[in-house]
């Protein structure tokens, strides 16, 4: 895996805006929102940290976002890592229910 320092972001604001629109209860919790934003910004230094590759899609990754568990739910993110252009493209943030 190449040195990941210096990756640039695309679609971060849009993906966060859609999450806030679709999941207003999660996005309204200040600590959850801060952890989501900080986690996303941290992808600049290591986009692979804590993420798993989505089967069958070589550049698509999925990660649970630590510290976002609330009310039986957790925020997750699906994103693309394009090594050739050193770009992280945020696809979507989602608030998912935890398994029972």
TIBAVO-810433 format. One record per residue: x, y, z of N, C-alpha, C in turn; residue in three letters. Coordinates in pm, whole numbers, always signed. Last residue first. Example, Ala and Ser with C-alpha at 12.3 -4.5 7.8 and 13.67 -1.06 7.14 Angstrom:
2
+--------+--------+--------+--------+--------+--------+--------+--------+--------+--------+
!   n_xx !   n_yy !   n_zz !  ca_xx !  ca_yy !  ca_zz !   c_xx !   c_yy !   c_zz ! residu !
+--------+--------+--------+--------+--------+--------+--------+--------+--------+--------+
!  +1285 !   -225 !   +708 !  +1367 !   -106 !   +714 !  +1290 !     +3 !   +787 !    SER !
!  +1319 !   -569 !   +780 !  +1230 !   -450 !   +780 !  +1320 !   -330 !   +780 !    ALA !
+--------+--------+--------+--------+--------+--------+--------+--------+--------+--------+
END
This chain:
100
+--------+--------+--------+--------+--------+--------+--------+--------+--------+--------+
!   n_xx !   n_yy !   n_zz !  ca_xx !  ca_yy !  ca_zz !   c_xx !   c_yy !   c_zz ! residu !
+--------+--------+--------+--------+--------+--------+--------+--------+--------+--------+
!  -2913 !   -677 !  +1648 !  -2968 !   -709 !  +1782 !  -2900 !   -831 !  +1836 !    UNK !
!  -2690 !   -448 !  +1488 !  -2758 !   -578 !  +1496 !  -2805 !   -604 !  +1639 !    UNK !
!  -2775 !    -98 !  +1471 !  -2685 !   -205 !  +1512 !  -2760 !   -337 !  +1515 !    UNK !
!  -2877 !    +91 !  +1190 !  -2911 !    +26 !  +1316 !  -2810 !    -84 !  +1345 !    UNK !
!  -2690 !   +363 !  +1051 !  -2744 !   +227 !  +1042 !  -2774 !   +173 !  +1181 !    UNK !
!  -2665 !   +641 !   +871 !  -2686 !   +600 !  +1009 !  -2758 !   +466 !  +1004 !    UNK !
!  -2417 !   +707 !   +626 !  -2546 !   +649 !   +662 !  -2549 !   +621 !   +810 !    UNK !
!  -2268 !   +883 !   +361 !  -2270 !   +858 !   +505 !  -2409 !   +807 !   +536 !    UNK !
!  -2125 !   +808 !    +44 !  -2239 !   +834 !   +131 !  -2206 !   +805 !   +277 !    UNK !
!  -1882 !   +876 !    -98 !  -2002 !   +834 !   -167 !  -2125 !   +862 !    -81 !    UNK !
!  -1602 !  +1069 !   -132 !  -1703 !  +1025 !    -36 !  -1833 !   +999 !   -110 !    UNK !
!  -1303 !   +988 !   -265 !  -1435 !  +1041 !   -303 !  -1539 !   +983 !   -209 !    UNK !
!   -976 !  +1069 !   -246 !  -1080 !  +1000 !   -170 !  -1212 !  +1067 !   -208 !    UNK !
!   -694 !  +1039 !   -458 !   -821 !  +1104 !   -427 !   -909 !  +1011 !   -344 !    UNK !
!   -465 !   +989 !   -620 !   -454 !  +1020 !   -476 !   -577 !  +1098 !   -429 !    UNK !
!   -484 !   +888 !   -867 !   -500 !  +1033 !   -857 !   -489 !  +1082 !   -713 !    UNK !
!   -434 !   +620 !   -812 !   -363 !   +684 !   -922 !   -373 !   +836 !   -917 !    UNK !
!   -607 !   +550 !   -601 !   -464 !   +563 !   -576 !   -392 !   +639 !   -687 !    UNK !
!   -896 !   +634 !   -487 !   -835 !   +628 !   -619 !   -685 !   +656 !   -602 !    UNK !
!  -1138 !   +508 !   -295 !   -998 !   +549 !   -286 !   -936 !   +526 !   -424 !    UNK !
!  -1468 !   +596 !   -204 !  -1376 !   +546 !   -306 !  -1236 !   +594 !   -274 !    UNK !
!  -1692 !   +496 !    +61 !  -1611 !   +592 !    -13 !  -1519 !   +520 !   -110 !    UNK !
!  -1938 !   +496 !   +306 !  -1886 !   +426 !   +189 !  -1814 !   +530 !   +105 !    UNK !
!  -1967 !   +498 !   +659 !  -1938 !   +570 !   +535 !  -1891 !   +473 !   +428 !    UNK !
!  -2190 !   +520 !   +944 !  -2094 !   +450 !   +858 !  -2073 !   +533 !   +732 !    UNK !
!  -2299 !   +557 !  +1276 !  -2279 !   +619 !  +1145 !  -2167 !   +544 !  +1072 !    UNK !
!  -2532 !   +354 !  +1452 !  -2395 !   +398 !  +1431 !  -2384 !   +457 !  +1291 !    UNK !
!  -2777 !   +287 !  +1715 !  -2735 !   +311 !  +1577 !  -2589 !   +354 !  +1573 !    UNK !
!  -2881 !   +291 !  +1968 !  -2883 !   +165 !  +1895 !  -2843 !   +177 !  +1749 !    UNK !
!  -2829 !   +560 !  +2046 !  -2967 !   +512 !  +2031 !  -2976 !   +383 !  +1948 !    UNK !
!  -2510 !   +565 !  +1896 !  -2611 !   +636 !  +1973 !  -2748 !   +573 !  +1945 !    UNK !
!  -2176 !   +578 !  +1790 !  -2286 !   +493 !  +1836 !  -2380 !   +573 !  +1926 !    UNK !
!  -1952 !   +706 !  +1710 !  -2079 !   +760 !  +1662 !  -2199 !   +674 !  +1703 !    UNK !
!  -1700 !   +604 !  +1766 !  -1753 !   +709 !  +1853 !  -1887 !   +766 !  +1810 !    UNK !
!  -1590 !   +532 !  +1433 !  -1580 !   +516 !  +1578 !  -1638 !   +635 !  +1654 !    UNK !
!  -1782 !   +443 !  +1170 !  -1711 !   +560 !  +1223 !  -1709 !   +550 !  +1375 !    UNK !
!  -1717 !   +173 !   +954 !  -1796 !   +226 !  +1066 !  -1714 !   +340 !  +1124 !    UNK !
!  -1660 !   +184 !   +605 !  -1609 !   +194 !   +741 !  -1718 !   +236 !   +838 !    UNK !
!  -1565 !    +66 !   +287 !  -1672 !    +88 !   +384 !  -1611 !    +92 !   +522 !    UNK !
!  -1464 !   +136 !    -54 !  -1435 !    +98 !    +84 !  -1553 !   +135 !   +173 !    UNK !
!  -1382 !    +64 !   -385 !  -1486 !   +109 !   -293 !  -1459 !    +50 !   -154 !    UNK !
!  -1218 !    -40 !   -578 !  -1181 !    +90 !   -521 !  -1279 !   +141 !   -417 !    UNK !
!  -1327 !   -294 !   -657 !  -1188 !   -279 !   -613 !  -1150 !   -147 !   -548 !    UNK !
!  -1588 !   -469 !   -575 !  -1565 !   -330 !   -618 !  -1426 !   -288 !   -571 !    UNK !
!  -1610 !   -720 !   -466 !  -1645 !   -703 !   -606 !  -1624 !   -563 !   -661 !    UNK !
!  -1666 !   -607 !   -137 !  -1647 !   -720 !   -228 !  -1693 !   -686 !   -369 !    UNK !
!  -1511 !   -320 !    -24 !  -1641 !   -377 !    -60 !  -1616 !   -486 !   -164 !    UNK !
!  -1257 !   -321 !   +223 !  -1293 !   -313 !    +81 !  -1427 !   -381 !    +59 !    UNK !
!  -1285 !   -141 !   +524 !  -1280 !   -271 !   +456 !  -1325 !   -251 !   +312 !    UNK !
!  -1103 !    +72 !   +754 !  -1198 !    +48 !   +645 !  -1179 !    -92 !   +586 !    UNK !
!   -908 !   +146 !   +935 !  -1035 !    +99 !   +986 !  -1139 !    +66 !   +880 !    UNK !
!   -742 !   +338 !   +698 !   -751 !   +306 !   +841 !   -893 !   +268 !   +882 !    UNK !
!   -724 !   +431 !   +439 !   -753 !   +289 !   +460 !   -780 !   +252 !   +605 !    UNK !
!   -642 !   +695 !   +430 !   -779 !   +664 !   +393 !   -819 !   +519 !   +421 !    UNK !
!   -461 !   +881 !   +619 !   -465 !   +737 !   +595 !   -608 !   +695 !   +559 !    UNK !
!   -479 !  +1160 !   +588 !   -352 !  +1100 !   +629 !   -347 !   +949 !   +608 !    UNK !
!   -737 !  +1205 !   +500 !   -626 !  +1270 !   +430 !   -494 !  +1201 !   +464 !    UNK !
!   -912 !  +1104 !   +678 !   -883 !  +1019 !   +561 !   -769 !  +1077 !   +481 !    UNK !
!   -971 !  +1300 !   +859 !   -856 !  +1215 !   +889 !   -822 !  +1121 !   +774 !    UNK !
!  -1211 !  +1398 !   +770 !  -1091 !  +1479 !   +746 !   -964 !  +1399 !   +771 !    UNK !
!  -1379 !  +1192 !   +868 !  -1365 !  +1216 !   +724 !  -1238 !  +1294 !   +694 !    UNK !
!  -1349 !  +1225 !  +1146 !  -1312 !  +1099 !  +1083 !  -1287 !  +1120 !   +934 !    UNK !
!  -1455 !  +1483 !  +1176 !  -1314 !  +1459 !  +1207 !  -1265 !  +1329 !  +1144 !    UNK !
!  -1724 !  +1432 !  +1098 !  -1642 !  +1528 !  +1024 !  -1494 !  +1502 !  +1050 !    UNK !
!  -1798 !  +1243 !  +1296 !  -1810 !  +1212 !  +1154 !  -1719 !  +1303 !  +1072 !    UNK !
!  -1756 !  +1388 !  +1530 !  -1678 !  +1267 !  +1505 !  -1684 !  +1226 !  +1359 !    UNK !
!  -1945 !  +1594 !  +1501 !  -1803 !  +1626 !  +1510 !  -1716 !  +1504 !  +1480 !    UNK !
!  -2185 !  +1443 !  +1506 !  -2147 !  +1520 !  +1387 !  -1999 !  +1553 !  +1387 !    UNK !
!  -2172 !  +1343 !  +1769 !  -2175 !  +1252 !  +1655 !  -2129 !  +1325 !  +1529 !    UNK !
!  -2179 !  +1577 !  +1922 !  -2064 !  +1488 !  +1933 !  -2056 !  +1393 !  +1814 !    UNK !
!  -2435 !  +1689 !  +1846 !  -2309 !  +1760 !  +1822 !  -2188 !  +1666 !  +1824 !    UNK !
!  -2690 !  +1562 !  +1674 !  -2612 !  +1533 !  +1796 !  -2470 !  +1585 !  +1773 !    UNK !
!  -2790 !  +1601 !  +1423 !  -2815 !  +1706 !  +1523 !  -2739 !  +1683 !  +1652 !    UNK !
!  -2744 !  +1372 !  +1281 !  -2661 !  +1488 !  +1250 !  -2677 !  +1599 !  +1353 !    UNK !
!  -2950 !  +1209 !  +1384 !  -2809 !  +1177 !  +1408 !  -2721 !  +1299 !  +1390 !    UNK !
!  -3178 !  +1346 !  +1291 !  -3164 !  +1315 !  +1434 !  -3020 !  +1284 !  +1468 !    UNK !
!  -3152 !  +1363 !  +1010 !  -3138 !  +1484 !  +1091 !  -3120 !  +1455 !  +1240 !    UNK !
!  -3079 !  +1205 !   +769 !  -3065 !  +1157 !   +907 !  -3052 !  +1275 !  +1004 !    UNK !
!  -3106 !  +1344 !   +530 !  -3174 !  +1215 !   +547 !  -3175 !  +1164 !   +690 !    UNK !
!  -2953 !  +1577 !   +577 !  -3091 !  +1587 !   +528 !  -3169 !  +1459 !   +558 !    UNK !
!  -2706 !  +1473 !   +652 !  -2778 !  +1563 !   +743 !  -2925 !  +1576 !   +705 !    UNK !
!  -2644 !  +1328 !   +417 !  -2660 !  +1259 !   +545 !  -2740 !  +1346 !   +643 !    UNK !
!  -2622 !  +1541 !   +237 !  -2725 !  +1439 !   +215 !  -2750 !  +1363 !   +344 !    UNK !
!  -2399 !  +1673 !   +349 !  -2529 !  +1741 !   +335 !  -2643 !  +1642 !   +316 !    UNK !
!  -2197 !  +1482 !   +318 !  -2239 !  +1524 !   +452 !  -2376 !  +1591 !   +448 !    UNK !
!  -2185 !  +1477 !    +37 !  -2220 !  +1355 !   +110 !  -2265 !  +1387 !   +253 !    UNK !
!  -2105 !  +1745 !    -14 !  -2230 !  +1693 !    -68 !  -2277 !  +1571 !    +10 !    UNK !
!  -1856 !  +1758 !   +113 !  -1966 !  +1845 !   +156 !  -2101 !  +1792 !   +109 !    UNK !
!  -1714 !  +1554 !    -36 !  -1733 !  +1548 !   +109 !  -1851 !  +1633 !   +154 !    UNK !
!  -1642 !  +1543 !   -306 !  -1779 !  +1512 !   -269 !  -1805 !  +1506 !   -117 !    UNK !
!  -1300 !  +1460 !   -261 !  -1407 !  +1510 !   -347 !  -1539 !  +1463 !   -288 !    UNK !
!   -975 !  +1529 !   -126 !  -1114 !  +1486 !   -113 !  -1201 !  +1540 !   -225 !    UNK !
!   -641 !  +1393 !   -157 !   -737 !  +1504 !   -161 !   -878 !  +1446 !   -161 !    UNK !
!   -366 !  +1269 !    +32 !   -485 !  +1243 !    -49 !   -577 !  +1365 !    -45 !    UNK !
!   -140 !  +1299 !   +192 !   -164 !  +1392 !    +84 !   -280 !  +1360 !     -6 !    UNK !
!    -29 !   +977 !   +265 !    -27 !  +1118 !   +302 !    -52 !  +1204 !   +179 !    UNK !
!     -7 !   +710 !   +206 !   -137 !   +774 !   +181 !   -138 !   +922 !   +214 !    UNK !
!   +223 !   +518 !    +40 !   +210 !   +622 !   +142 !    +86 !   +704 !   +111 !    UNK !
!    +64 !   +217 !    -90 !   +148 !   +337 !    -98 !   +127 !   +430 !    +20 !    UNK !
!    +85 !   -118 !     +0 !     +0 !     +0 !     +0 !    +89 !   +124 !     +0 !    UNK !
+--------+--------+--------+--------+--------+--------+--------+--------+--------+--------+
END
